[in-house]
Amino acid sequence: MDRDDFMKTVKDDLDFASSTLTDRSRAISLGIVVLCWAFMIGEIPKDGHIAVPIVNLLGPTVLALCSILSDYLQYVFGYFCSFQLFRQIEQAKSSDNLPEYDENSSCYKARFTMFYAKQVFCLGASLWFLISVLYSLWSIL
């Protein structure tokens, strides 16, 4: 396999992993928001049932919402990067020397920062939620 074919294989793998991570972080973040909301508006449990204090649910909810916002901003910045490149391609005189993405541009860096922020927020929300639920379970045992 030559270098170009190998690079294409690696890029395809990165695209798949990025897409999968994005889908999973959306599902997890939305699930945490829904579960936190359900715990917050649910009835006060009777003895022997789990009760997660609302204060313990606000943190995971905020982090999950930050993950969703980061996901949205990632695509906003990606749109601006692609739109800038599209304009540069339109203005190019020949197809021999077409412009490429500028990895040093602020929108390109922001796009990748939002991708990583989305993962960090999602992981933080998941861990915080899990700890809150386990702590509440432990307290009724």
HELIX and SHEET records of a PDB file:
HELIX    1   1 ARG A    3  ILE A   41  1                                  39    
HELIX    2   2 ILE A   54  GLN A   91  1                                  38    
HELIX    3   3 SER A  106  ILE A  140  1                                  35    
END                                                                             
